[in-house]
Amino acid sequence: MIINQKDWMDALGAEFEKPYFKELEKFIEEEYNQYTVFPKKEDIFSALNYTALKDVKVLLVGQDPYHDDNQAHGFSFSVPKNQKIPPSLNNIYKELNSDLGLKIPNNGHLIKWAEQGVLLLNTVLTVRAHSPNSHRNKGWERFTDEIIKAINNLDKPLVIFLWGKPAQKKKSLLDNQKHIIIETSHPSPLSSYRGFSGSKCFSKCNDFLAKNNIAEIDWQIENI
């Protein structure tokens, strides 16, 4: 588990020495030794390694990683190029199509977003295979709260998407008046109709960035 971005290490390095993180490391090591765990160890901090703290424009908060084979690779909502598009991401694509007129792509690989400053952060960074929520309340939430606090402290305007109740619980960590928080229901098939669909959250995001003279996000994922 390595974070390569220096500014993230400056912000988070002290966490690695705290007792809760030592306990988390021990738990994670045992899980990887005994079970199949997602994502691969080298991908746990992929979101931070692709998007430096100074480059964050948008924070997109997910929950725990996908728990089916070959799906999780360290970014919320994203899957590798050769994997089927999960239902929540399919609803995200439908909203992008409705909101911005974007074509629905044939893959769920969202690295293009990460490279533009969209931090695709899950609140829990690992999961046991086929066992959703199995790594909750082991310490990851405390660590990812520190990530969210570091983003809150950035002295520039940025967009924070809080989709669904678990993400919205993080609102108490976010009090920077320069930022905009866009809340909707979760895009999963069970809840997308309660506010995510038709929310126009992506055009609202780009409008905010443009008003603050920040390059808008190109949300179009290309076909492969």
Beta strands, then each sheet from edge to edge (+ up, - down):
strand 1: 37-38
strand 2: 58-62
strand 3: 118-122
strand 4: 127-128
strand 5: 159-163
strand 6: 180-184
sheet 1: 1+ 4-
sheet 2: 3+ 2+ 5+ 6+
end
